Amino acid sequence: MTGYSKVDAVEETFPIREVVRLTGVNPVTLRAWERRYGLIRPIRTEGGHRQYSASDIETIRRIQAYSEQGVPVGKVGGLLAELPLPSVDSTHAAPACDDDDRVEWRMMLRQALGAFDTARLARLYGHAFSIYPAKVVLQDIFMPVWHELQEGSRLGQASQWAFLDAFLRARIGQRLQLAEDPGRQKIMLAPVSETIRELELLVTGLLVSCDAFDVTVLGAAQPPGELAYVCHAVQPAALVLFVDQALSDTDLNAVIELADLLPCPVALVGHGSTPGKPLLTGTTIACLGDQPSFIRQRLKQIVHGTKAG
């Protein structure tokens, strides 16, 4: 009788499509957890195809659980073992989302929206945030589809837009709340007009928030004429007005008059803020543009009393 031992056994492995079916984690996320973070190590066939073991699948499910609890993926390695995995280096720059990845992410997002599948949408959202910074997740993946659906005219697109809009407003609002710290200075973000969508405000608030200050987002229905009242009540370190399109001379004059009434500095943010910059020369109002890193830098200067341009 031929002997057989564990050493002789070959562990069953699964192709990536089967792992996707079993775990719900998409291929882009699996590859990032492998390449970027070293959290899983599938073997390769002679043809270069990934094969995942049962233990790999268990690890993937544990990573999912940590991600759903809000644990940054860069810290998951230390939770999966007593010591961080040697190949993981969370100090590296965040991975970019190249054109192929963007196409794949958006395709998966459209599929989830087409099925009105909240669970699948939540997994995509969580997996994307486990790989990329907020700027990439929102500006490269979710918001382009949001804009596409908003402008679409085909049957079902308005419903898909409303479904995505409600989902993102809830999730991003939750992220902003969880990031709040009573000990930090408060920045107030408000719409410059009542035509701005609430999601655009929330996305901007999340993108410009940092460990230097909290961002409180006023609702899209906030009356511009009562901003002075709100600021005197809250006493924020700065008021930031979101501008989605170039302001008219009348609107710019209204912003200048508002700034004269407030106990805090005023800044404009968004892609509509830059066109008005020449007209604000000589005022105390800063134009911050729409690049998150620059916005955060200038806000820190404003809060600490450094003149912003």
Backbone as numpy.savetxt, mean C-alpha at the origin, in Angstrom:
# Nx Ny Nz CAx CAy CAz Cx Cy Cz
13.37 -60.75 0.69 12.52 -59.57 0.69 13.41 -58.33 0.69
13.05 -57.39 -0.16 13.88 -56.19 -0.30 13.60 -55.23 0.85
14.69 -54.78 1.49 14.52 -53.83 2.60 14.16 -52.44 2.10
13.50 -51.68 2.96 13.10 -50.32 2.60 13.19 -49.47 3.85
13.82 -48.32 3.75 13.98 -47.43 4.90 13.63 -46.01 4.49
13.56 -45.14 5.48 13.28 -43.73 5.22 14.36 -43.10 4.34
15.57 -43.60 4.45 16.64 -43.04 3.63 16.38 -43.33 2.17
15.77 -44.53 1.91 15.50 -44.90 0.52 14.28 -44.19 -0.05
13.43 -43.65 0.85 12.17 -43.06 0.40 12.42 -41.74 -0.32
11.60 -41.48 -1.30 11.64 -40.21 -2.02 10.40 -39.42 -1.62
10.61 -38.25 -1.03 9.49 -37.44 -0.56 8.67 -36.95 -1.74
7.36 -37.04 -1.58 6.47 -36.57 -2.64 6.64 -35.07 -2.83
6.66 -34.63 -4.07 6.77 -33.20 -4.36 5.61 -32.77 -5.25
5.40 -31.44 -5.29 4.26 -30.89 -6.00 4.72 -29.76 -6.91
4.19 -29.67 -8.12 4.52 -28.55 -9.01 3.87 -27.27 -8.49
4.32 -26.15 -8.99 3.87 -24.86 -8.46 2.37 -24.67 -8.65
1.81 -25.17 -9.77 0.36 -24.99 -9.98 -0.45 -25.72 -8.91
0.06 -26.86 -8.43 -0.64 -27.60 -7.38 -0.51 -26.89 -6.04
0.65 -26.28 -5.80 0.85 -25.53 -4.56 -0.09 -24.32 -4.53
-0.24 -23.67 -5.68 -1.18 -22.54 -5.77 -2.60 -23.01 -5.43
-2.99 -24.17 -5.95 -4.32 -24.70 -5.68 -4.50 -25.04 -4.20
-3.47 -25.61 -3.59 -3.56 -26.07 -2.21 -3.53 -24.92 -1.20
-2.78 -23.88 -1.50 -2.55 -22.81 -0.52 -3.25 -21.50 -0.85
-3.57 -21.30 -2.13 -4.15 -20.02 -2.54 -3.12 -18.93 -2.73
-1.83 -19.24 -2.55 -0.76 -18.26 -2.74 -0.38 -18.24 -4.21
-0.33 -17.06 -4.81 -0.07 -16.98 -6.24 1.41 -17.18 -6.56
1.74 -17.52 -7.81 3.13 -17.80 -8.18 4.10 -16.65 -7.93
3.64 -15.41 -8.16 4.53 -14.26 -7.94 4.97 -14.20 -6.49
4.02 -14.42 -5.57 4.35 -14.38 -4.15 5.27 -15.53 -3.77
5.01 -16.73 -4.27 5.87 -17.88 -3.97 7.30 -17.62 -4.41
7.46 -17.08 -5.61 8.82 -16.81 -6.10 9.52 -15.75 -5.26
8.76 -14.74 -4.80 9.36 -13.70 -3.96 9.77 -14.24 -2.60
8.92 -15.09 -2.02 9.28 -15.68 -0.72 10.52 -16.56 -0.85
10.73 -17.11 -2.00 11.92 -17.94 -2.22 13.14 -17.08 -2.53
13.05 -16.26 -3.56 14.22 -15.51 -4.05 14.63 -14.38 -3.11
13.65 -13.61 -2.70 13.94 -12.41 -1.91 14.23 -12.74 -0.45
13.42 -13.62 0.14 13.49 -13.83 1.58 14.04 -15.19 1.99
14.17 -16.12 1.05 14.72 -17.43 1.39 13.87 -18.23 2.35
12.57 -17.98 2.39 11.70 -18.65 3.35 11.31 -20.06 2.93
11.31 -20.30 1.63 11.04 -21.65 1.12 12.12 -21.99 0.10
12.43 -23.29 -0.02 13.51 -23.70 -0.91 13.07 -24.90 -1.75
12.24 -24.67 -2.75 11.83 -25.80 -3.59 13.02 -26.34 -4.37
12.95 -27.62 -4.72 13.99 -28.20 -5.56 13.64 -27.93 -7.02
14.60 -28.13 -7.89 14.39 -27.91 -9.32 14.53 -29.23 -10.07
13.66 -29.41 -11.06 13.80 -30.57 -11.94 14.92 -30.29 -12.94
15.28 -31.32 -13.72 16.31 -31.11 -14.74 15.89 -30.03 -15.73
14.59 -29.88 -15.92 14.10 -28.84 -16.82 13.97 -27.47 -16.17
14.36 -27.36 -14.89 14.34 -26.07 -14.19 13.02 -25.73 -13.52
12.07 -26.66 -13.48 10.77 -26.39 -12.87 10.83 -26.60 -11.36
10.14 -25.75 -10.61 10.12 -25.86 -9.16 9.23 -27.02 -8.72
9.70 -27.73 -7.69 8.93 -28.81 -7.07 8.95 -28.57 -5.55
7.77 -28.55 -4.94 7.64 -28.22 -3.52 7.30 -29.47 -2.72
7.95 -29.61 -1.57 7.69 -30.75 -0.69 6.50 -30.44 0.21
6.04 -31.47 0.93 4.95 -31.27 1.89 5.37 -30.29 2.98
6.64 -30.35 3.38 7.12 -29.41 4.40 7.15 -27.98 3.86
7.46 -27.83 2.56 7.40 -26.50 1.95 5.98 -25.95 2.03
5.00 -26.78 1.76 3.61 -26.35 1.78 3.19 -25.95 3.19
3.65 -26.70 4.18 3.36 -26.35 5.57 4.00 -25.01 5.92
5.22 -24.79 5.46 5.90 -23.51 5.70 5.13 -22.37 5.06
4.65 -22.58 3.84 3.88 -21.56 3.14 2.63 -21.19 3.94
1.97 -22.19 4.50 0.77 -21.92 5.28 1.10 -21.15 6.57
2.25 -21.44 7.15 2.67 -20.70 8.35 2.99 -19.25 8.00
3.65 -19.05 6.85 3.94 -17.68 6.41 2.64 -16.92 6.19
1.66 -17.58 5.56 0.35 -16.96 5.36 -0.26 -16.52 6.69
-0.20 -17.40 7.68 -0.80 -17.09 8.98 -0.12 -15.87 9.62
1.21 -15.82 9.56 1.92 -14.66 10.11 1.57 -13.39 9.34
1.50 -13.49 8.02 1.18 -12.32 7.20 -0.20 -11.78 7.52
-1.15 -12.68 7.72 -2.52 -12.27 8.03 -2.61 -11.61 9.41
-1.63 -11.90 10.28 -1.58 -11.27 11.59 -0.84 -9.94 11.55
-0.36 -9.55 10.35 0.33 -8.28 10.20 1.82 -8.33 10.42
2.41 -9.53 10.53 3.86 -9.65 10.73 4.56 -9.36 9.40
5.50 -8.40 9.34 6.23 -8.14 8.10 6.96 -9.39 7.64
6.96 -9.63 6.34 7.56 -10.86 5.84 9.05 -10.94 6.15
9.73 -9.80 6.26 11.14 -9.80 6.58 11.45 -10.33 7.97
10.42 -10.38 8.84 10.61 -10.89 10.20 10.11 -12.32 10.39
9.48 -12.85 9.33 8.89 -14.18 9.46 9.96 -15.26 9.62
11.12 -15.08 8.97 12.18 -16.07 9.05 12.56 -16.41 10.48
12.64 -15.38 11.33 13.00 -15.60 12.71 11.92 -16.30 13.51
10.67 -16.26 13.02 9.57 -16.93 13.70 9.41 -18.37 13.24
9.92 -18.67 12.06 9.82 -20.03 11.55 10.86 -20.96 12.17
11.92 -20.37 12.70 12.99 -21.16 13.32 13.54 -20.40 14.51
14.40 -21.04 15.29 14.96 -20.38 16.46 15.87 -19.24 16.06
16.54 -19.36 14.94 17.42 -18.31 14.42 16.98 -17.94 13.03
17.18 -16.68 12.59 16.82 -16.29 11.24 17.55 -17.15 10.22
16.90 -17.43 9.12 17.53 -18.20 8.06 18.72 -17.42 7.51
19.86 -18.07 7.27 21.06 -17.35 6.88 20.94 -16.62 5.56
20.07 -17.06 4.67 19.99 -16.41 3.37 19.09 -15.19 3.38
18.39 -14.94 4.49 17.46 -13.83 4.55 18.20 -12.58 5.01
18.00 -11.49 4.29 18.58 -10.20 4.68 17.52 -9.13 4.48
16.80 -8.81 5.54 15.69 -7.88 5.43 16.14 -6.44 5.29
17.47 -6.17 5.29 17.94 -4.81 5.13 18.08 -4.43 3.67
17.95 -5.39 2.75 18.04 -5.07 1.34 16.90 -4.15 0.92
17.09 -3.44 -0.16 16.03 -2.61 -0.70 14.83 -3.47 -1.07
13.65 -2.91 -0.94 12.44 -3.65 -1.27 12.45 -4.02 -2.75
11.98 -5.22 -3.10 12.02 -5.66 -4.48 11.11 -4.83 -5.36
11.55 -4.63 -6.60 10.74 -3.90 -7.55 9.69 -4.82 -8.14
8.65 -4.23 -8.67 7.60 -4.98 -9.35 7.78 -4.70 -10.84
8.37 -5.66 -11.57 8.66 -5.41 -12.98 7.39 -5.53 -13.82
7.53 -5.26 -15.12 6.35 -5.22 -15.99 5.60 -6.55 -16.00
6.34 -7.66 -16.09 5.68 -8.97 -16.12 4.91 -9.24 -14.83
5.52 -8.89 -13.69 4.83 -9.09 -12.42 3.58 -8.22 -12.32
3.68 -6.97 -12.77 2.52 -6.08 -12.73 1.36 -6.65 -13.55
1.69 -7.15 -14.74 0.66 -7.74 -15.59 0.01 -8.92 -14.89
0.83 -9.78 -14.24 0.29 -10.97 -13.58 -0.56 -10.60 -12.36
-0.07 -9.65 -11.56 -0.83 -9.23 -10.38 -2.18 -8.65 -10.80
-2.17 -7.77 -11.79 -3.42 -7.13 -12.21 -4.39 -8.14 -12.81
-3.86 -9.12 -13.51 -4.72 -10.16 -14.07 -5.40 -10.94 -12.94
-4.63 -11.31 -11.91 -5.21 -12.04 -10.78 -6.22 -11.18 -10.04
-5.94 -9.88 -9.95 -6.87 -8.97 -9.29 -8.18 -8.88 -10.07
-8.09 -8.76 -11.38 -9.31 -8.70 -12.20 -10.12 -9.99 -12.07
-9.44 -11.12 -11.99 -10.15 -12.39 -11.84 -10.91 -12.45 -10.52
-10.28 -12.00 -9.45 -10.94 -11.98 -8.14 -12.14 -11.04 -8.15
-11.98 -9.90 -8.80 -13.08 -8.93 -8.86 -14.21 -9.45 -9.75
-13.85 -10.13 -10.84 -14.86 -10.67 -11.73 -15.74 -11.70 -11.04
-15.16 -12.40 -10.06 -15.92 -13.40 -9.29 -16.51 -12.81 -8.01
-16.23 -11.54 -7.74 -16.67 -10.87 -6.50 -16.30 -11.73 -5.30
-15.03 -12.21 -5.32 -14.53 -13.15 -4.33 -13.72 -12.39 -3.27
-14.34 -12.10 -2.15 -13.67 -11.33 -1.09 -12.47 -12.07 -0.53
-12.59 -13.38 -0.34 -11.48 -14.16 0.23 -10.27 -14.13 -0.69
-10.49 -14.32 -1.98 -9.37 -14.29 -2.92 -8.76 -12.89 -3.00
-9.60 -11.87 -2.99 -9.12 -10.50 -3.01 -8.28 -10.19 -1.77
-8.73 -10.68 -0.61 -7.98 -10.46 0.63 -6.63 -11.16 0.59
-6.58 -12.36 0.00 -5.29 -13.07 -0.11 -4.33 -12.31 -1.01
-4.83 -11.84 -2.15 -3.98 -11.07 -3.06 -3.43 -9.83 -2.36
-4.31 -9.13 -1.65 -3.91 -7.92 -0.93 -2.83 -8.23 0.11
-3.07 -9.27 0.90 -2.09 -9.64 1.92 -0.78 -10.11 1.34
-0.84 -10.91 0.28 0.40 -11.40 -0.33 1.20 -10.26 -0.94
0.51 -9.33 -1.60 1.22 -8.21 -2.21 1.94 -7.38 -1.15
1.26 -7.12 -0.02 1.90 -6.34 1.05 3.01 -7.13 1.74
3.00 -8.45 1.62 4.07 -9.25 2.22 5.34 -9.20 1.38
5.23 -8.71 0.14 6.39 -8.67 -0.76 6.87 -7.25 -1.00
5.95 -6.35 -1.27 6.29 -5.01 -1.73 5.92 -3.95 -0.70
6.55 -2.77 -0.80 6.12 -1.65 0.03 4.77 -1.13 -0.44
4.15 -0.31 0.40 2.80 0.18 0.10 2.75 0.91 -1.23
3.78 1.68 -1.56 3.78 2.44 -2.80 3.61 1.52 -4.00
4.33 0.40 -4.02 4.25 -0.54 -5.14 2.88 -1.21 -5.18
2.42 -1.69 -4.01 1.14 -2.39 -3.95 0.02 -1.51 -4.47
0.00 -0.26 -4.03 -1.11 0.62 -4.37 -0.94 1.27 -5.74
0.22 1.84 -6.00 0.40 2.59 -7.24 0.64 1.71 -8.46
1.19 0.52 -8.27 1.49 -0.34 -9.42 0.49 -1.46 -9.63
-0.25 -1.83 -8.60 -1.14 -2.99 -8.72 -2.60 -2.62 -8.56
-2.99 -2.13 -7.39 -4.41 -1.97 -7.09 -5.04 -0.71 -7.70
-4.40 0.44 -7.55 -5.03 1.67 -8.01 -5.16 1.75 -9.53
-4.21 1.23 -10.33 -4.44 1.24 -11.79 -5.71 0.48 -12.19
-5.98 -0.64 -11.52 -7.21 -1.39 -11.81 -8.43 -0.62 -11.33
-8.31 0.03 -10.19 -9.40 0.87 -9.66 -9.76 1.96 -10.66
-8.74 2.66 -11.20 -8.98 3.72 -12.18 -9.55 3.13 -13.48
-9.03 2.00 -13.89 -9.51 1.34 -15.12 -11.00 1.01 -15.02
-11.41 0.46 -13.88 -12.81 0.11 -13.70 -13.69 1.35 -13.55
-13.16 2.37 -12.89 -13.92 3.60 -12.71 -14.26 4.25 -14.05
-13.34 4.15 -15.00 -13.52 4.78 -16.30 -14.18 3.85 -17.32
-14.35 2.57 -16.96 -14.89 1.59 -17.89 -16.39 1.74 -18.08
-16.86 1.21 -19.18 -18.30 1.31 -19.50 -18.94 -0.05 -19.78
-18.14 -1.13 -19.70 -18.70 -2.45 -19.97 -19.57 -2.92 -18.81
-20.52 -3.80 -19.12 -21.41 -4.33 -18.11 -20.61 -5.01 -16.98
-20.89 -4.65 -15.78 -20.24 -5.26 -14.61 -19.06 -4.46 -14.07
-18.49 -3.57 -14.88 -17.31 -2.84 -14.40 -17.64 -1.88 -13.26
-18.79 -1.25 -13.31 -19.19 -0.34 -12.23 -19.35 -1.11 -10.91
-19.89 -2.32 -11.00 -20.06 -3.14 -9.79 -18.72 -3.62 -9.26
-17.82 -4.01 -10.17 -16.49 -4.44 -9.75 -15.73 -3.28 -9.12
-15.89 -2.08 -9.69 -15.23 -0.90 -9.11 -15.74 -0.66 -7.69
-17.06 -0.70 -7.51 -17.64 -0.47 -6.18 -17.16 -1.53 -5.19
-17.04 -2.77 -5.64 -16.58 -3.88 -4.81 -15.13 -3.63 -4.36
-14.27 -3.26 -5.30 -12.86 -2.99 -4.99 -12.73 -1.75 -4.13
-13.49 -0.72 -4.44 -13.42 0.53 -3.69 -13.77 0.31 -2.22
-14.84 -0.43 -1.97 -15.25 -0.70 -0.58 -14.20 -1.52 0.15
-13.65 -2.52 -0.54 -12.62 -3.37 0.07 -11.39 -2.55 0.45
-10.89 -1.74 -0.47 -9.66 -0.99 -0.21 -9.89 0.09 0.85
-11.04 0.73 0.84 -11.30 1.74 1.87 -11.27 1.12 3.26
-11.84 -0.06 3.38 -11.86 -0.73 4.70 -10.45 -1.14 5.11
-9.71 -1.77 4.20 -8.38 -2.29 4.55 -7.38 -1.17 4.80
-7.38 -0.14 3.97 -6.40 0.93 4.14 -6.75 1.77 5.37
-8.04 1.99 5.61 -8.43 2.68 6.83 -7.97 1.94 8.07
-8.06 0.61 8.02 -7.60 -0.21 9.14 -6.10 -0.08 9.33
-5.35 -0.08 8.24 -3.89 0.07 8.34 -3.52 1.40 8.97
-4.20 2.45 8.59 -3.92 3.76 9.17 -4.23 3.78 10.66
-5.32 3.15 11.06 -5.68 3.11 12.48 -4.66 2.32 13.30
-4.22 1.19 12.75 -3.26 0.36 13.47 -1.90 1.06 13.62
-1.60 1.97 12.69 -0.31 2.66 12.73 -0.31 3.87 13.65
-1.48 4.22 14.19 -1.57 5.42 15.02 -0.75 5.29 16.30
-0.12 6.39 16.68 0.67 6.46 17.91 0.39 7.80 18.57
-0.27 7.80 19.73 -0.65 9.07 20.38 0.55 9.96 20.69
1.74 9.38 20.75 2.92 10.16 21.09 3.52 10.93 19.93
3.05 10.67 18.73 3.61 11.34 17.55 2.81 12.59 17.19
3.47 13.49 16.47 2.77 14.68 15.99 1.76 14.27 14.92
0.70 15.06 14.82 -0.40 14.71 13.93 -0.41 15.60 12.69
-0.47 14.96 11.52 -0.69 15.65 10.26 -2.14 15.40 9.86
-2.84 16.45 9.45 -4.23 16.29 9.02 -4.28 16.37 7.50
-4.90 15.37 6.88 -5.04 15.32 5.42 -6.51 15.51 5.08
-6.79 16.46 4.19 -8.18 16.77 3.84 -8.30 17.00 2.34
-9.50 16.82 1.80 -9.71 17.11 0.37 -9.79 18.61 0.14
-9.28 19.05 -0.98 -9.37 20.48 -1.30 -10.77 20.82 -1.82
-11.50 19.79 -2.27 -12.87 20.00 -2.73 -13.70 18.76 -2.40
-15.01 18.85 -2.54 -15.89 17.74 -2.20 -16.06 16.75 -3.35
-15.31 16.93 -4.44 -15.40 16.01 -5.58 -14.38 14.88 -5.49
-13.49 14.92 -4.52 -12.41 13.93 -4.39 -12.95 12.65 -3.74
-12.50 11.50 -4.26 -12.92 10.21 -3.71 -12.21 9.91 -2.40
-12.93 9.28 -1.47 -12.36 8.96 -0.17 -11.16 8.03 -0.28
-11.20 7.06 -1.21 -10.09 6.13 -1.34 -8.80 6.85 -1.71
-8.89 7.86 -2.57 -7.69 8.60 -2.95 -7.07 9.28 -1.74
-7.91 9.76 -0.84 -7.40 10.37 0.40 -6.72 9.33 1.28
-7.35 8.17 1.44 -6.81 7.13 2.30 -5.48 6.61 1.75
-5.42 6.40 0.44 -4.18 5.94 -0.18 -3.06 6.95 0.05
-3.36 8.22 -0.16 -2.36 9.26 0.06 -1.92 9.28 1.52
-2.87 9.14 2.43 -2.52 9.12 3.85 -1.59 7.98 4.19
-1.86 6.79 3.63 -1.00 5.64 3.91 0.38 5.82 3.31
0.45 6.37 2.09 1.73 6.51 1.41 2.64 7.54 2.08
2.06 8.56 2.69 2.91 9.60 3.30 3.11 9.39 4.79
2.39 8.44 5.39 2.59 8.21 6.83 3.97 7.61 7.07
4.51 7.88 8.23 5.84 7.34 8.59 5.96 7.37 10.10
7.14 6.99 10.60 7.31 6.91 12.04 7.51 8.27 12.70
7.52 9.35 11.89 7.72 10.68 12.45 6.42 11.35 12.87
5.31 10.94 12.26 4.03 11.56 12.59 2.87 10.65 12.17
1.72 10.91 12.75 0.49 10.23 12.37 -0.24 11.06 11.34
-0.94 10.39 10.44 -1.76 11.08 9.46 -3.23 10.78 9.76
-3.99 11.83 10.04 -5.42 11.70 10.22 -6.11 12.15 8.94
-6.90 11.26 8.36 -7.56 11.55 7.09 -9.00 11.98 7.36
-9.32 13.19 6.95 -10.70 13.65 7.03 -11.46 13.10 5.83
-12.74 12.83 6.00 -13.52 12.20 4.95 -13.68 13.06 3.71
-14.05 12.40 2.62 -14.25 13.10 1.35 -15.38 14.12 1.45
-16.30 13.92 2.40 -17.43 14.84 2.56 -17.08 16.04 3.45
-15.82 16.14 3.89 -15.41 17.25 4.73 -15.66 18.58 4.01
-16.45 19.49 4.57 -16.67 20.79 3.92 -15.39 21.64 3.96
-14.87 22.05 2.82 -13.65 22.87 2.82 -13.81 24.14 3.66
-15.02 24.68 3.70 -15.24 25.92 4.44 -15.14 25.77 5.94
-15.09 24.52 6.45 -15.00 24.31 7.89 -13.64 23.78 8.33
-12.67 23.78 7.42 -11.34 23.26 7.78 -10.68 24.10 8.86
-10.89 25.40 8.83 -10.31 26.26 9.87 -10.87 25.88 11.23
-12.16 25.61 11.29 -12.82 25.20 12.55 -12.19 23.91 13.07
-12.01 22.92 12.17 -11.46 21.62 12.57 -10.02 21.78 13.06
-9.23 22.55 12.34 -7.81 22.71 12.71 -7.66 23.42 14.06
-8.50 24.39 14.33 -8.43 25.06 15.63 -8.82 24.10 16.75
-9.68 23.15 16.46 -10.09 22.17 17.47 -9.02 21.11 17.71
-8.36 20.66 16.63 -7.41 19.55 16.72 -5.99 20.02 16.96
-5.63 21.19 16.46 -4.27 21.72 16.56 -3.24 20.77 15.94
-3.38 20.42 14.67 -2.40 19.52 14.03 -1.08 20.23 13.78
-0.03 19.45 13.55 1.27 20.03 13.22 1.27 20.63 11.83
0.39 20.15 10.95 0.26 20.70 9.60 -1.05 20.21 8.99
-1.59 21.02 8.08 -2.75 20.62 7.30 -2.29 20.39 5.87
-2.57 19.20 5.35 -2.21 18.87 3.97 -3.49 18.71 3.17
-3.59 19.44 2.07 -4.77 19.40 1.21 -4.48 18.56 -0.02
-5.30 17.56 -0.26 -5.12 16.70 -1.43 -5.76 17.37 -2.64
-4.97 17.49 -3.72 -5.41 18.15 -4.94 -5.29 17.16 -6.09
-6.41 16.79 -6.69 -6.38 15.78 -7.74 -6.26 16.37 -9.15
-6.48 17.68 -9.29 -6.32 18.34 -10.58 -5.94 19.80 -10.34
-5.40 20.44 -11.38 -4.92 21.82 -11.23 -6.05 22.71 -10.72
-5.72 23.54 -9.74 -6.72 24.42 -9.15 -6.88 25.70 -9.97
-8.08 26.20 -9.97 -8.34 27.48 -10.62 -7.77 28.60 -9.75
-7.68 29.81 -10.32 -7.20 30.95 -9.54 -8.09 31.18 -8.32
-9.38 30.99 -8.50 -10.32 31.19 -7.39 -10.05 30.20 -6.26
-9.82 28.92 -6.64 -9.53 27.90 -5.62 -8.20 28.17 -4.93
-7.20 28.59 -5.69 -5.90 28.90 -5.09 -6.02 30.06 -4.10
-6.79 31.08 -4.47 -6.99 32.21 -3.55 -7.70 31.76 -2.28
-8.64 30.80 -2.43 -9.34 30.28 -1.25 -8.37 29.55 -0.32
-7.42 28.80 -0.91 -6.42 28.09 -0.10 -5.53 29.09 0.62
-5.13 30.15 -0.07 -4.28 31.18 0.55 -5.01 31.85 1.71
-6.29 32.14 1.52 -7.08 32.75 2.60 -7.22 31.79 3.78
-7.39 30.49 3.47 -7.49 29.50 4.54 -6.20 29.45 5.35
-5.07 29.46 4.66 -3.77 29.38 5.35 -3.57 30.55 6.31
-4.12 31.72 5.96 -3.98 32.89 6.84 -4.80 32.74 8.11
-5.79 31.85 8.09 -6.67 31.68 9.25 -6.21 30.59 10.20
-5.24 29.77 9.77 -4.92 28.56 10.52 -3.74 28.75 11.47
-3.75 27.96 12.56 -2.63 28.01 13.51 -1.49 27.07 13.13
-1.56 26.47 11.93 -0.55 25.51 11.52 -0.20 25.73 10.05
0.96 25.24 9.58 1.32 25.38 8.17 0.40 24.56 7.26
0.31 24.98 6.00 -0.54 24.33 5.01 0.31 23.89 3.83
0.00 22.69 3.29 0.71 22.19 2.12 -0.30 21.54 1.18
0.05 21.51 -0.11 -0.76 20.85 -1.12 -0.05 19.58 -1.55
-0.82 18.50 -1.75 -0.23 17.23 -2.15 -1.09 16.63 -3.26
-0.48 15.79 -4.10 -1.21 15.18 -5.20 -0.73 15.71 -6.54
-1.09 15.00 -7.62 -0.57 15.40 -8.92 -1.13 16.73 -9.40
-2.17 17.26 -8.74 -2.70 18.57 -9.11 -2.05 19.71 -8.35
-1.11 19.41 -7.45 -0.53 20.47 -6.62 0.57 21.24 -7.33
1.35 20.56 -8.15 2.51 21.21 -8.77 2.15 22.34 -9.72
1.10 22.22 -10.58 0.78 23.32 -11.50 0.53 24.66 -10.81
0.07 24.62 -9.57 -0.21 25.87 -8.87 0.97 26.47 -8.15
2.12 25.80 -8.20 3.28 26.25 -7.41 3.72 27.67 -7.73
3.84 28.08 -9.02 4.27 29.45 -9.30 3.35 30.50 -8.68
2.06 30.22 -8.62 1.11 31.19 -8.08 1.19 31.31 -6.57
1.87 30.35 -5.93 2.00 30.37 -4.48 3.34 30.94 -4.01
4.14 31.41 -4.95 5.42 32.01 -4.60 5.18 33.22 -3.68
5.91 33.25 -2.60 5.75 34.35 -1.65 4.77 34.05 -0.54
4.08 32.89 -0.63 3.19 32.47 0.45 3.90 31.43 1.31
3.26 31.04 2.39 3.83 30.01 3.26 3.38 28.61 2.87
2.60 28.49 1.80 2.03 27.20 1.39 3.04 26.41 0.57
3.26 25.16 0.94 4.21 24.29 0.24 3.48 23.40 -0.76
4.10 23.14 -1.90 3.57 22.21 -2.90 4.44 20.95 -2.85
3.85 19.83 -2.50 4.62 18.62 -2.22 4.63 17.61 -3.36
3.84 17.80 -4.39 3.83 16.85 -5.49 3.15 15.55 -5.12
3.59 14.44 -5.76 2.92 13.15 -5.52 3.88 11.99 -5.30
5.15 12.28 -4.98 6.12 11.22 -4.71 6.25 11.03 -3.20
5.85 9.86 -2.67 5.79 9.65 -1.22 7.06 10.01 -0.46
8.23 9.59 -0.95 9.46 9.84 -0.21 9.74 11.34 -0.10
9.50 12.07 -1.18 9.70 13.53 -1.15 8.68 14.19 -0.23
7.44 13.73 -0.31 6.39 14.30 0.53 6.74 14.14 2.01
7.17 12.94 2.40 7.52 12.70 3.81 8.67 13.59 4.25
9.67 13.73 3.38 10.83 14.57 3.71 10.40 16.02 3.92
9.58 16.55 3.02 9.17 17.94 3.12 8.23 18.16 4.31
7.39 17.17 4.59 6.51 17.30 5.75 7.31 17.39 7.05
8.36 16.58 7.13 9.22 16.67 8.32 9.82 18.07 8.46
10.22 18.65 7.33 10.76 20.01 7.37 9.70 21.01 7.80
8.50 20.85 7.29 7.42 21.77 7.64 7.09 21.68 9.12
6.97 20.44 9.60 6.62 20.24 11.01 7.68 20.81 11.94
8.94 20.74 11.51 10.03 21.24 12.36 10.41 22.68 12.04
9.56 23.34 11.25 9.74 24.77 11.04 10.73 25.16 9.97
11.18 24.19 9.14 12.09 24.51 8.04 11.27 24.94 6.84
11.69 25.97 6.17 10.94 26.48 5.01 10.91 25.43 3.91
9.72 25.12 3.41 9.56 24.18 2.31 9.32 24.93 1.01
9.82 24.33 -0.07 9.64 24.99 -1.36 8.55 24.35 -2.15
